[in-house]
Amino acid sequence: MSGDLQILLAIGLPLLGALGIAAASRFPNLRETVTLATAVSLTTVVWSLLPAVMAGDRPVAALPAGVAGVPIAFSVEPLGMLFAALASLLWIVNSIYSIGYMRGNNESHQTRFYICFAVALSAATGIAFAGNLLTLFLFYEMLTLSTYPLVAHKGDAATVKQARVYLGILLGTSIGLLLPAMLWIYLATGTLDFIPGGIVAGHIGGPALGLLLALCVFGVGKAAVMPVHRWLPAAMVAPTPVSALLHAVAVVKAGVFTITKLIIYIFGVDYLFAEPSSGWLVYVAAFTVLAASVVALRQTNLKRLLAYSTIGQLSYVVMAAAVLQPLAEVGAAVHIAAHAFGKITLFFAAGAIYTAARKTEIGQLRGIGRRMPWTMAAFTIGALSMVGVPPTAGFVSKWFILAGAFQSDNLVVVATIVLSTALNAAYFLPLVFRAWFREENVPPPRDHGEAPWPMVLALTTTAFLTLAFFVGNQPVLDLELQLVRAAP
């Protein structure tokens, strides 16, 4: 199968799966079989592109459509390959988890849930393989619109209100800031193509470059850089599988992926490094990392704690990309994967605790490790990865970000990582200690053990991946080091 056909098939398969899910709406077992089959098929197609990309090839495809001479084009490069491979693989795991969660909690509108999930994965794949900024923007908006029904899934007034915050911020930032930035880039350069080394050098410089960078960074609201982060805690009203999708797989990863891709392929790392007007981004990202960690310390609800943890972890990626050094750029890419494995594990565990014990508050979790040892063992691994403790995935990415910071003698980044690591430990480790070593103080509404087996299977799988990445990360490093080698 040719590369262009593989790309188009990868984007189209989830949409075909959504149609199949709709057709099987009256037959839950068939509907969920279609979901799993689509996820496996997508992963097979996406991962079949990996050998060619590892070998240096860049498969391309295009649709017979466009705007003002800019085509809807696709190109598979290392950063997008990592994002697509990660999203497709974790869709399989999330689908298994969703079956246990949706059935275990007798959720309504399950067909709509699985349809929107499939459309969101098509959008995420389109973002990953976008060959120019216009294509990325269209699929970025598609991702926002397809995930809104997932956030509003419960349908009550409070949930819909928070879902509107989610939709309003993400659409407002992309249309109000990113779209004007895109038009500015096109008018200045005559192109929106993603090119190694960037396209704005010689066209936009000085304070104008700093302003354009600000429009892009804050226009990509999905990256949750403060102050455009409020959508993320608001989205916690969604069912836990959706939270896992939002915080670990598709939405937030689309955000930090987009910022990293803009820095590498639109602005150019070397050009930004030579322009003082871009230096503010490191400080804004560092502030977001530390401020989100401090806010997380004050949370009493488990999912809100994880939400603010996500805000901080996302800005590790933004901060690493803003260091503008080769090892830091690799660290930014690696942290996308490391955070995905660890954070999806934490959300899976939170959903399992809710399903089995109906507990959502941190103060209710004393002694729960004795009732749910598999779930809390996975949670512990995910928490240690967020802190950055070996042998977890989080240690690997922090190592590369620190190495990049030392390349440029950037003590702000070094201090931020040290302080935020201490803060991460301060809000995760007491929670882990409480779950394993304190006596239960809030009896559950019913005697229980672990959550339904599909949920436990999913969370133990992602916990294993969090550990396996520590020793098996070389293929990811080899892939992402191509980003450095591709720079002119």
C-alpha positions as a printed Julia matrix, in Angstrom:
488×3 Matrix{Float64}:
   0.0    0.0    0.0
   1.4    3.4   -0.99
   2.16   6.04   1.64
  -0.47   8.49   0.41
  -3.18   5.85   0.61
  -2.05   4.86   4.1
  -2.31   8.46   5.29
  -5.8    8.98   3.89
  -6.9    5.59   5.21
  -5.61   6.45   8.69
  -7.73   9.61   8.72
 -10.77   7.98   7.13
 -10.89   4.73   9.11
 -12.21   6.28  12.34
 -14.92   8.07  10.34
 -15.98   4.78   8.75
 -15.89   3.25  12.22
 -18.19   6.01  13.48
 -20.72   5.06  10.78
 -20.44   1.41  11.8
 -20.95   2.29  15.45
 -24.08   4.24  14.55
 -25.41   1.34  12.49
 -24.85  -1.06  15.41
 -26.46   1.22  18.01
 -29.16  -1.3   18.93
 -26.64  -4.08  19.55
 -24.17  -3.08  22.32
 -21.83  -6.04  21.85
 -21.58  -5.42  18.1
 -21.2   -1.67  18.63
 -18.26  -2.18  20.97
 -16.76  -4.8   18.65
 -16.85  -2.23  15.84
 -15.17   0.3   18.16
 -12.35  -2.09  19.04
 -11.94  -3.29  15.45
 -11.69   0.31  14.24
  -9.11   1.17  16.89
  -7.0   -1.87  16.02
  -7.28  -1.12  12.3
  -6.22   2.48  12.81
  -3.22   1.42  14.89
  -2.2   -1.11  12.24
  -2.32   1.46   9.45
  -0.57   4.21  11.44
   2.17   1.96  12.73
   2.76   0.56   9.22
   4.06   4.04   8.31
   6.68   3.93  11.06
   9.45   1.94   9.29
   9.51   4.33   6.33
   9.62   7.4    8.57
  12.36   5.84  10.71
  14.32   5.3    7.5
  14.03   8.99   6.62
  11.14   8.9    4.17
   8.36  11.49   4.43
   5.12  10.05   2.98
   2.78  12.73   1.62
  -0.82  12.97   0.47
  -3.25  15.68  -0.57
  -6.97  16.17  -1.09
  -8.41  17.89  -4.17
  -9.45  20.87  -2.09
  -7.97  23.93  -0.45
  -8.39  27.59   0.42
  -6.83  30.5   -1.51
  -4.4   28.19  -3.21
  -3.34  26.43   0.02
  -4.09  22.7   -0.35
  -5.39  20.26   2.24
  -2.09  18.41   2.46
  -0.53  15.77   4.65
   3.05  14.81   5.4
   4.35  12.31   7.94
   7.4   13.6    9.83
   8.91  12.37  13.13
   6.91  14.54  15.54
   3.59  13.76  13.85
   4.48  10.08  13.59
   4.99   9.95  17.35
   1.69  11.72  18.06
  -0.31   9.52  15.68
   1.29   6.29  16.88
   0.65   7.25  20.49
  -2.98   8.3   19.95
  -3.89   5.23  17.92
  -2.31   2.79  20.38
  -3.93   4.37  23.41
  -7.32   4.43  21.66
  -7.3    0.63  21.83
  -6.59   0.7   25.56
  -9.09   3.5   26.17
 -11.78   1.61  24.26
 -11.3   -1.45  26.45
 -11.47   0.76  29.53
 -14.55   2.59  28.22
 -16.48  -0.65  27.83
 -15.97  -1.47  31.51
 -16.65   2.1   32.62
 -19.75   2.77  30.55
 -21.34  -0.55  31.44
 -20.2   -0.49  35.06
 -21.82   2.91  35.58
 -24.86   2.27  33.36
 -24.1    5.41  31.37
 -26.66   6.71  28.87
 -26.02   7.74  25.25
 -23.26   5.17  24.83
 -23.56   5.07  21.03
 -23.04   8.85  20.8
 -20.07   8.49  23.14
 -18.29   5.94  20.92
 -19.12   7.86  17.73
 -17.63  11.09  19.06
 -14.58   9.2   20.28
 -14.0    7.85  16.77
 -14.42  11.27  15.14
 -12.0   12.77  17.68
  -9.36  10.17  16.77
  -9.78  10.99  13.08
  -9.21  14.65  13.94
  -6.15  13.84  16.06
  -4.67  11.81  13.2
  -5.33  14.67  10.79
  -3.52  17.06  13.13
  -0.57  14.68  13.43
  -0.19  14.26   9.68
  -1.01  17.84   8.63
   1.38  19.07   5.96
   0.59  22.74   6.4
  -0.93  25.09   8.94
  -4.3   25.33   7.19
  -4.79  21.56   7.33
  -3.77  21.5   10.97
  -6.19  24.32  11.8
  -9.15  22.55  10.18
  -8.56  19.3   12.02
  -7.81  21.21  15.24
 -11.31  22.72  15.08
 -12.79  19.33  14.2
 -11.23  17.93  17.38
 -12.76  20.71  19.48
 -16.25  20.22  18.06
 -16.18  16.41  18.28
 -15.11  16.41  21.93
 -17.71  18.94  23.09
 -20.52  16.29  23.24
 -18.15  14.07  25.22
 -17.54  16.77  27.82
 -21.29  17.52  27.98
 -22.13  13.79  28.13
 -24.06  13.83  31.42
 -26.42  16.47  30.05
 -27.4   18.21  33.31
 -27.31  21.99  33.61
 -24.04  22.16  35.57
 -22.28  19.86  33.1
 -23.52  21.76  30.05
 -22.38  25.05  31.63
 -18.85  23.72  32.1
 -18.86  22.19  28.62
 -19.67  25.62  27.21
 -16.62  27.02  29.01
 -14.6   24.27  27.34
 -16.01  25.05  23.89
 -15.93  28.83  24.31
 -12.28  29.03  25.34
 -11.0   26.58  22.73
 -12.97  28.11  19.85
 -12.38  31.67  21.07
  -8.6   31.27  21.23
  -8.25  29.44  17.93
 -10.53  31.74  15.92
  -9.59  34.96  17.72
  -5.81  34.43  17.93
  -4.52  31.46  15.92
  -6.52  32.23  12.77
  -5.22  35.86  12.55
  -1.69  34.52  13.16
  -2.15  32.07  10.31
  -3.34  34.84   7.98
  -0.39  37.02   9.0
   2.07  34.21   8.26
   0.5   33.58   4.85
   0.49  37.24   3.85
   4.11  37.65   4.97
   5.55  34.46   3.48
   3.12  33.33   0.78
   2.97  29.83   2.22
   1.7   27.85   5.21
   3.8   24.74   4.59
   5.66  23.05   7.44
   9.33  23.24   6.44
  12.33  22.24   8.62
  14.0   25.42   9.76
  10.8   27.45   9.48
   9.37  29.89   6.94
   9.18  33.26   8.7
  12.91  34.1    8.73
  13.52  37.19   6.63
   9.82  38.07   6.61
   8.88  38.79  10.23
  11.33  39.9   12.93
  11.86  42.05  16.0
   8.88  42.81  18.27
   6.5   41.67  15.53
   7.93  38.17  15.8
   7.29  38.14  19.54
   3.71  39.25  18.94
   3.17  36.57  16.29
   4.56  33.94  18.64
   2.15  35.11  21.35
  -0.81  34.84  18.97
   0.21  31.28  18.16
   0.94  30.13  21.72
  -2.21  31.56  23.29
  -4.21  30.76  20.15
  -3.45  27.09  20.73
  -5.69  26.97  23.8
  -5.46  23.19  23.99
  -1.9   23.56  25.32
  -3.45  25.22  28.42
  -0.7   27.82  28.88
  -1.94  30.27  31.52
  -4.16  32.27  31.34
  -6.03  30.22  28.68
  -6.17  27.09  30.85
  -9.6   27.28  32.48
 -11.2   24.96  29.93
  -9.21  22.04  31.28
 -10.53  21.98  34.88
 -14.0   22.74  33.46
 -13.78  19.59  31.35
 -13.54  17.44  34.49
 -17.34  17.09  34.42
 -16.86  14.56  31.62
 -16.83  10.78  32.22
 -13.38   9.47  33.14
 -12.64   7.84  29.74
 -13.21  11.28  28.22
 -10.92  12.88  30.78
  -8.29  10.33  29.79
  -8.82  11.25  26.13
  -8.66  14.98  26.9
  -5.7   14.91  29.29
  -3.52  12.12  27.99
  -4.23  11.26  24.37
  -5.88  13.63  21.91
  -6.79  17.14  23.04
  -3.94  18.35  25.24
  -1.4   16.46  23.16
  -2.78  18.18  20.08
  -2.09  21.47  21.86
   1.53  20.94  22.84
   2.18  19.09  19.58
   0.94  22.11  17.64
   3.1   24.58  19.57
   6.18  22.38  19.19
   5.49  21.94  15.47
   5.03  25.69  14.98
   8.34  26.41  16.71
  10.23  23.85  14.61
   8.53  24.12  11.22
   7.05  27.65  11.05
   9.28  29.87  13.2
  12.48  27.82  13.09
  14.48  26.97  16.22
  17.63  28.81  15.14
  15.72  31.92  14.05
  13.8   32.16  17.33
  17.02  31.62  19.27
  18.57  34.63  17.49
  15.53  36.86  18.13
  15.32  38.28  21.69
  11.59  39.02  21.27
  10.81  35.3   21.62
  12.51  34.89  25.01
   9.33  35.53  27.01
   7.9   32.08  26.23
  10.25  30.23  28.59
   9.13  32.43  31.49
   5.41  32.07  30.74
   5.74  28.29  30.49
   7.81  28.13  33.69
   5.19  30.22  35.51
   2.44  27.88  34.29
   4.37  24.82  35.48
   4.86  26.21  38.98
   1.49  27.96  39.38
  -0.45  24.86  38.29
   1.57  22.72  40.7
   0.8   25.09  43.58
  -2.91  25.07  42.73
  -2.83  21.25  42.54
  -1.55  21.19  46.13
  -4.81  22.81  47.28
  -7.18  20.43  45.54
  -9.37  18.0   47.46
 -11.05  16.38  44.44
  -8.94  13.71  42.74
  -9.83  14.57  39.13
  -9.27  18.3   39.69
  -5.86  17.54  41.16
  -5.05  15.53  38.04
  -6.37  18.39  35.88
  -3.99  20.95  37.38
  -1.19  18.41  37.26
  -1.87  18.12  33.54
  -1.65  21.9   33.06
   1.78  21.9   34.66
   3.0   18.85  32.76
   1.88  20.31  29.42
   3.98  23.4   30.0
   7.02  21.17  30.47
   6.64  20.47  26.75
   6.13  24.15  25.88
   9.06  25.19  28.08
  11.31  22.53  26.55
  10.39  23.62  23.02
  11.06  27.25  24.01
  14.58  26.42  25.23
  15.47  26.19  21.51
  18.22  23.62  21.95
  18.43  20.22  20.18
  18.21  18.03  23.28
  15.36  20.1   24.7
  13.38  19.74  21.46
  13.83  15.98  21.72
  12.81  16.2   25.38
   9.63  18.03  24.41
   8.69  15.24  21.99
   9.6   12.5   24.46
   7.56  14.14  27.22
   4.48  13.98  24.99
   4.78  10.17  25.13
   5.93   9.92  28.74
   3.11  12.11  30.04
   0.55  10.22  27.95
   1.39   6.86  29.52
   1.56   8.16  33.09
  -1.44  10.49  33.03
  -3.82   8.1   31.28
  -2.92   5.57  33.99
  -3.84   8.07  36.7
  -7.19   8.91  35.12
  -7.96   5.26  34.52
  -7.28   4.61  38.21
  -9.49   7.54  39.28
 -12.34   6.19  37.16
 -11.86   2.69  38.53
 -12.05   4.02  42.1
 -15.26   5.88  41.27
 -16.82   2.86  39.58
 -15.97   0.41  42.36
 -16.13   2.61  45.48
 -17.99   5.78  44.39
 -15.17   7.86  45.88
 -13.99  11.07  44.23
 -12.33  13.05  47.03
  -8.72  12.65  48.11
  -9.7   12.47  51.77
 -11.82   9.39  51.05
  -8.93   7.32  49.71
  -7.37   6.18  52.99
  -6.77   2.43  52.9
  -8.19   1.95  49.41
  -5.0    0.24  48.27
  -5.98  -2.79  50.34
  -9.32  -3.1   48.56
  -8.0   -2.23  45.08
  -4.31  -3.24  44.99
  -4.02  -3.49  41.19
  -5.6   -0.07  40.69
  -3.52   1.65  43.33
  -0.31  -0.03  42.18
  -0.95   1.4   38.73
  -1.81   4.79  40.24
   1.46   4.74  42.2
   3.45   4.08  39.02
   1.66   6.9   37.22
   2.24   9.28  40.13
   5.96   8.45  40.27
   6.19   9.13  36.54
   4.63  12.58  37.03
   7.24  13.27  39.72
   9.96  11.98  37.39
  11.32   9.1   39.45
  13.19   6.24  37.76
  12.32   3.66  36.49
   9.34   5.5   34.98
   8.79   7.29  31.68
   8.71  10.74  33.29
  12.36  10.46  34.31
  13.48  10.01  30.69
  11.8   13.13  29.34
  12.87  15.3   32.28
  16.45  14.13  31.74
  16.44  15.38  28.15
  14.74  18.67  29.04
  17.37  19.28  31.71
  20.13  18.36  29.27
  18.77  20.9   26.81
  18.58  23.54  29.55
  22.23  22.93  30.43
  23.13  23.23  26.72
  22.02  26.85  26.85
  22.86  27.48  30.54
  19.18  28.22  31.14
  18.99  28.25  34.93
  15.32  29.31  34.86
  14.37  25.98  33.29
  16.64  24.02  35.63
  15.16  25.73  38.69
  11.62  25.24  37.4
  12.11  21.51  36.94
  13.67  21.14  40.4
  10.92  23.14  42.15
   8.06  21.57  40.21
   9.41  18.08  40.89
   9.3   18.86  44.61
   5.75  20.21  44.27
   4.66  17.15  42.29
   6.01  14.94  45.02
   4.26  17.09  47.65
   0.78  16.45  46.22
   1.19  12.91  44.86
   3.24  11.08  47.49
   0.97  11.85  50.49
  -1.96  10.58  48.44
  -0.11   7.34  47.68
   0.91   6.98  51.34
  -2.69   7.55  52.46
  -4.0    4.88  50.09
  -1.52   2.2   51.14
  -0.61   2.87  54.77
  -3.57   4.55  56.47
  -6.73   2.93  57.79
  -9.95   3.34  55.82
 -12.0    6.22  57.26
 -14.9    6.47  54.78
 -16.71   3.14  54.29
 -17.83   2.64  50.69
 -21.57   2.45  49.92
 -21.08  -1.27  49.24
 -18.38  -3.83  49.82
 -16.13  -3.94  46.78
 -12.89  -5.08  45.27
 -11.49  -4.01  41.93
 -13.48  -2.32  39.17
 -14.72  -4.39  36.18
 -11.92  -6.37  34.56
 -11.72  -4.34  31.3
 -10.88  -1.28  33.37
  -8.25  -3.11  35.4
  -6.75  -4.6   32.24
  -6.48  -1.15  30.67
  -4.9    0.59  33.64
  -2.39  -2.19  34.28
  -1.44  -2.08  30.59
  -0.72   1.64  30.66
   1.15   1.29  33.96
   3.32  -1.37  32.32
   3.93   0.95  29.35
   4.97   3.7   31.79
   7.66   1.4   33.16
   8.58  -0.17  29.82
   9.26   3.25  28.3
  12.09   3.77  30.78
  14.1    0.91  29.27
  12.58   0.75  25.79
  12.65   4.38  24.67
  15.45   4.12  22.1
  13.13   3.83  19.05
  11.36   7.03  20.13
  14.69   8.78  20.61
  15.96   7.6   17.22
  12.78   8.89  15.6
  12.77  12.27  17.31
  16.5   12.88  16.86
  15.59  13.27  13.19
  14.06  16.6   14.21
  17.52  17.83  15.14
  19.21  16.36  12.06
  16.57  17.88   9.76
  17.38  21.43  10.86
  19.33  23.28   8.15
